[in-house]
């Protein structure tokens, strides 16, 4: 028998550490031409710096970083060089983290396949045992053995790269680079894409127009500056100084920026000369230029769990096509009826992202109307559940799990809930669907409302967030069968006063009718009317008459 799974306690998810807002640049053709030329020039410098950094591998140090920055400063500016080298370091570190994650995934896959190959064919795994099930046929066993060798080769290559610090990075994206040779097999996102359209997207992806902010400088950024009136200007690299239309080698765009979302917060920062980072990018599909402003927020203390749950909670069960939500009070009782917020995860990534935002917006509005101050969700992670070894040939189920945007869902929900002053409570996802269906689906079903399994799972999630057990409180027995049927069992915590539990055996009557010999002192031998007992000689009792004169 293996060890039982330990449940993790509910916790309040910390709020976002940063903020990003975006607006469109509606400039002239001249502005677009200058932005394109600057972006491609600085992007070429970034590509060259990334190649140098990749060749240095683990031998990189502060001195080599200074040399790289000094070389970039000569053909650009010191601030452009700082932004490029920082982006290079971040990209190299991200590639190293990706290598580490892929090696861990490969080791897990190899372990699972080896365990299943060692078992006889068509043998099922017994519940409670750690032995894996066997493969269904000899052909599947042979295919898995070939896959095992392929995974081991991948792991060996990754381990060699990790040991020497070699990373494989493509500026512009490996997927877009691979698409160049498969334009005829393009999916929905690249429908109708030809070679010219691909080249425009490739150049746009390799542009570099990003600058980190600097506190104490004018409007929080010297390289890409946006004033309080919305005027946008760039500090041109030294090689492109002939494009300047303003003093000190700057180019002022005709476009004006007005951040509608968080505009006042952004304005407060730039008027106080606090750091704001900007990124200008070109959407080749739409043919539009955008600017994104981002900054760090001060760390906000995490709200204590009891305070977040003081007014109940709205529990959410995430599914393939909808969010099932139900409001619970502080005692764990469902209030009102279930709510469903549907979305469609098919289509492009932008469409899926918009669908998620729309569903979360409706969820937040429902939470505010219900009076709750917290939303309970499952702490899901489908990284291990996406493998074919766990679900076998069930490709449909694997694809459904793979397209679950769990990471994006949590990030979106946490950032959007922080603006509404709502707390997010994450709970352990173990057995919520099974327990909800077993204990809550049938009791919550009425002639006019059919409670689904997902609605019942939402109730289970909310009860776990509130600290109650998923098992519902049993109904009290009939009055004439109270002693025979027994008492209801559990809901309150063990430390709660006057909690429900097994009835104690208390001597004495349970009604005002006291049969003879069953009084309060029925078990007290000194209180019985018996011959020779001290209780017969009370001051109020008459002595018996003598039988002889």
N, C-alpha and C positions, 0 to 999 in steps of 0.2 A: 504494500500500500504506500502510495506516495503521500507527501505532506499536503495538508489542506491549504488551499489558496488563502492568503491573508488579505483581508479587505483594507484598502487605504481609506483614511478618514476624509470626509469632505473638506474642501478648502476654497478660499476666495481667490480667484485668479487676479494677479496684479494687473494694473492698468497699463496702457501703452506708454512707452518711454519717449516716443517721438511723434511728430506731426508732419504731414505732407499735404499740400494743397496744389491744385493745378489750374491753369488758365490758358486760354488760346491766345496766340500772338497773331493778330490780324494786321500784318504789316504789308509793305509794298513789295514789288518784285525786286527792287534793289536790296531791301532788307533780307529777302530770302536768298539772294545770290551771295551776299556778304556772309550770312550765317552758314551757308553751305560751304563756302571756301574756308572759313575759319574752322568749322567743324572737321572738315576733311584734313586740313593741315595739322591741327592738334591731334586728331585721331591717328595720323601717321606717326607722330611722335610717341603716342601712347603704345602703338603696336611695337615700335622699336624698343621702347623701354621694357615692355613685357617680355620681349625676346631676350634682352640682356639679363633681366631678373631670372628668367627660367633657366638660362645657362649657368647662372651662379649657384642655383640649387641651395644646398645647405651651407655653402661657404659665404653666404651673404652676411654682412655686418654693417655697422654704422658708417664706417669709412667708405665702403663701396656704395652705400646709399647716397652719401654726400657727393661722390664722384658722378653718379648718374644725375643727380639733381643739378649739379654745376653744368654738365653738358647740355641739359635741357634748357637751362636758364639762358644760355648764350643765343639760342634761336627762338626763344619765346619770352617769358618773363619769370620772375622768381615764384610768383603765385601760381601761374599755370604749371610750372615745374613741380611745385608742391602738390597740386591737385592730381597731376599725372602719376607721380610716384606713390601717392597714397592709394589711388585706384589700383595701381599695379600690385601693391602689397595685399590689398583686400582680395583681389582676384586670385592671386597665388595661394593665399591662405584658404580661400573657399575651395579651390581645387584640391588642396591637401585634406580638408575635412571631407570632401566628397570621396576621395580615395579611402579614407579610414572607414567611412560608412559602407562603401561597396565591399571592402574586405570583410567587414563584420557580416554583411548579408551573404556573401559567398560562403563563408565558414558555416553559417547556419544552414544554408541549402545543402552543402556537402554532408553535414552531419545527419540531416534528415534523410537524404537519399541513401547514405550508407546504412542507416538503421533499417530502412525499408528493404534494401537489397539483401540484408542478412536474414530476413524473415522468409518463411515459406510462402509460396504463391497462395493468394486468396485467403490468407489468415487474417482474421479481424483482431483488433486490439481490444483486450478486455478492459472494462471500466475499472479505473483505479490502478492499472498497471502502467508502467512507463514504457513498455514495449510498443513499437509502432506496428501498424498493420502492413501486411504484405501487398505486393502489386497483384493486379487482377489477372494478368496473363503473362505468358512467356515473352510475347512480343513487347509488352510494356516494360517488362524487366530488362530486356535487351536495350530498348531505347533509353531507359533511365541510366543504365550503366555507361552508355556512350555520352550522355549528358554529364555524368559525373566526371569523366575525363576532361570534357570541355571546361567545366567549372574549375577544376583543379588547375588547368593551364592558365585560365584567366587569373586565378588567385596567385599563382606563381609569378606572373608578369606584374601584377600590382604590387606584390611584396618586393620585387626587385626595384620597381620605380620608387616605392616608399623608402627603401633603404638608402637610395642615393639622392632623394629629394627631387625626382623628375616629375613634372606635371604636364598634362596634355590639355592645353587651353586653346580655344578658337575665339578670337575677338569677332563679334558679330553673331556667334552662336553656332554650335556644331550642327544643329538641326537645319538651320537655314543654309549652311554650307553643303550639307548632304543633299538638300533639295535641288541644288543646281543640276545634278545629274539624273534627277527623277521628276522633271517638270510634268511629264505626261501622266505620272501617278500621283499628282498633288491631290490633297484631300479637300475638305470643305473650306478650310481657312485659305487655301491657295487656289481656289477655283478660277480658271481662266488666266493663270499666271504664265507669262511667256518669259523669254530670256531677258528682255528689256525691263519688264516689271520686276523680275528677280534681282537684276543688278541695282535698280533703284532702292529696293529694300536692303540689299547687302551694303550699299554705301551708307544708307541712313543708319543702319545698325552699328557701323564701325566709326561713325562720327563721335567726337568727344567735345562736348560743350557743357562742362560741369565744373563748378568752383565751390569749395568749402567756404563757409563764412568765417569771420574774424571779429570778435567782440572788440569794441573800442574804435573800429573804423567807421567811416561814414556809411550809414544805412546798413551796417553789418556785413558788407561784402565789397571788396575793391575790384574784383575781377569782373563779375556780373553784378551790376548795380541796378536796383529798382528803387526809385524814390517814392516818397509818400504820395506824389501825384500820379504814379503809375508809369513814369518814364523809364525805359530800359536802355542801358548802355553797356558796351563791352570794352574791356581793355584788350586791344589787339596785340597779338604777338609781334615781335620785332620784325620778322620777315614780312608781315602784312601791314606795316605801319602806313603804307600809301593809301589804304582804304579808309583812314580816319576822316571823320567829318566834324570832330570836336577836339578841343585842346587836350594835350597830354596823351596823344595816341589812342583816343577812345572813339568808338562809333556809337552814335545814338540812333536807336531804331525809331521809325515812325509809329510803330504800334504802341498802344497803351495797355497796361495790365491793371485789372481790378479783380482781386480775389474775392469772390462772393462768399465762399465757405471759409470760415475762420478769418475773415478779412480784418476784423478789429484786432484780433490777437496778433496777426502778422503786422499790422500797422503799429501796435504798441511796441513790438520788438525793434522795428527798424528806426522808429523815432528815438528809442533809447540806445541806438547803435549796438544792439545785441546781434550775435552771429546768426545768420540765415544762409543756408546753402541753396544754390540754384542749379537746375539742370534744364538745358534747352534741348529738345529732341524733335525729330521730324517723323511724322506718321506718313509713310510712303503710300499706304493703302488709301487714306483719305486725302492726302495732299495738304496736310495742315501742320503748322508749327505750334508747339506747346512749350510752356515754361512751368516747372515744378519747383515750389519752395518748400523747404523742410527745415525743421529745427528740433532741438531737444527740449523736453519738458522737465520741469523740476519733479523729483521723485515724490509721489503722493503716498502717504501711509496707507497700507492695505486695511480696509474696513474689517473689524472683527466679525467672525462668523455669526455670533448671536445677534449683533446689531443689524447685520444684513438680512437676517431671517425674522426680524421682529414683527414684520407685517405679512408674513407668509412668503410664498415663493411661487413663481410660474415655472413649472417643469416642462422641459422640451425633449422630445425624442426625435432624433434626426433620422430620416429615411431617404430612400432613393429619389422620391418625387415630392416630398412634403415634410413639413415640420408639424408634429403632433404636440400640442401644448395643452396644459390644464393647470388652473390656479388652485393652490392648496393653502389652507389656513395654517396657523402655527401648530395646530394639533394634528396635522397630517390628513385632514378631511378635504376631499375635493369640493370646490365651490363652483356653482354654476355648471356649465357644460364644457365639453372639450372644444378646442379650436384647431383648425387645420390651415396651414399656410403653404400653398403649393408652389412649386417651381419646376423648371424644365432644365435638365443638365445636358441636353443634346446641343449640337451646334458648336460654334466657335468658343474660344476661351472668354472673349469679351461678352458674348451672350450669356454664358454660364455665370460669369461674375456679376452681371447685371441682375440676373434672376436671383442670385443669393442675396444681393443688397436689397432688392425689393421685398423678399420674404422676411429678412431680418428687420426691415423698417416696420412692416406690419406687426411683427412680433413685439417690438419695442413699444409701439403705440398701444397694443393690447395690454402689455405689462403696466404701463402708466395708468391706463383706465381702470385696471383691476385694483390698484392701490398697493401692489407689492413693490418691494424695492430690490428684489434679487431674481435672477433667472438661473435655474439649475440645469446643467447639461452633463452629459457623460464625458468622461475624460478618455476619448477614443483615440486609438492609434492603430491603423490598419496596416502598418508596415509589415508585420509578420503574417497577417491574414491574407495578403495578396499572393502568396506563393502558390504554385500549382501543387506542391507537395501536401499542403494542408487540406485543400479542397478537391484534389484529384482531377477528374475529368469534367468537373462542373464549371465549364468555361463561362457560362452565363452569370453564375454567382461571382466568379472571380472578377469579371469585367464590371459588375455592379459595384463591388467593393473598391476596385481600382479607381473608378471615377468619382468616388465619394470625396468631396473637397474638405476633408476634416481639418487640415491645417488652415486653409483659407477661411473656412467657416468660423473657426475659433478666433482667428485674428480679426476678422471683420466684426464679429459679435463683440469682442472685448473693446475694440476701438469705438464702435458705434454706441455701445452701452455706457462707456465712460462719459460721453457727451450728454447723456440723459440722466447721469448720476444714478445709474443702476449697477449693482454688483453682479458678478458672474461667479457662481458656485459650481465647481467641478466635483463629480462624484465617481466612485468606482463603477464601471459598467457591468460588472459581473452579475448575471442572472436577473437583470432588470426586466427583460422581455418575458422570460419564463415566469418569474414571480408575479409580474403584473397580470399576465393572462390567467394564472392560477388563482389569484386571490382577489382580483379587482374587475376583471372583464365581465363576468356574469352578474355580480351585485350591482354594477353601474349601468347595466343594460335595462332599458325601460321599453314599454310598448311603443313609445314615440322616438326613442333614441337607441341606436345600435352602437355599442361601444366596441371599437376595434382593438386589436391586440396592441397597436401602437399607442392608442389613447391610454390603455391600461399600463403600458410601459412608462408613459410620462408620469402617471401617478406614483409608480414605484420609484422613479428617479427623484421626484419631489419628496417623498417620505424619507428616502435615504439621505437627502440633503438636510432635512429637518432633524435628523437623528433618530427617527422611528424605524422600526423594522418594516419590511415590505408586507409581511403577513398582516392581514386585516384583523381587527378586533372581533372576536367571535360574539355572536348574538347571545343574550342572556337566556337561560332556560325558562320554561314555563313556571308559574308560581307554584303549582301543585307538584312540580317535579324538581324543585330546586335542590332538595337533598339527594334525590335519586340520580338526577342527571349530572350534577356537579356545577361548579362555578366557572365563569369565563376566565380565560387565562391571562393574556398579556396585552399590554400596549405601553403602559407607563414605564419609566426607567426604574431600575431596582432601588435607587435612592429616594424616589418620590414618596411622599407621605400619602397614606390611605390609598395605595395603589391596588389595582386588581390583582388577585392571586388566589391560591387555593384556600378555601375557607378553613379557618382554624377550628379545632374542636373545642368549643366553649361549653362547659357544663351549665345546666340551667335551662329554664323554659325559653321559648322563642315567641311566645304570645302571652296575652294576659290571662288566659285560661291555664291554671296550674293544676294538673291532675295530682291526686294524693301520691306522696312519695317521690315527686319529680320536681320539687322546689329548688330554690337556689342552692340550698344546703343538702341536696339529695345525697351527695357523696360524703357528707360529714357525719360520722357515726355518733358524734356527741350531740347532734341535733335531732336524733330520732326518738320517738316516744316509745321507749322500750322499758320493760321491767328492770328495775335496778339501775336505771340510767340517771345520771345527775340532772338531766333535763326534766325529770318528772317532779322535781321538788322546787319548782319556781315559786316565787312569792304569790303569783297569781293563780296557782293550781291548788285545788282542794284535795286534802288528804282523804284517802279511802276510809270508809267506816269499818270499825272493828267487827269481826264476826262473833265474838263472845262478849258478854257483859263485863 
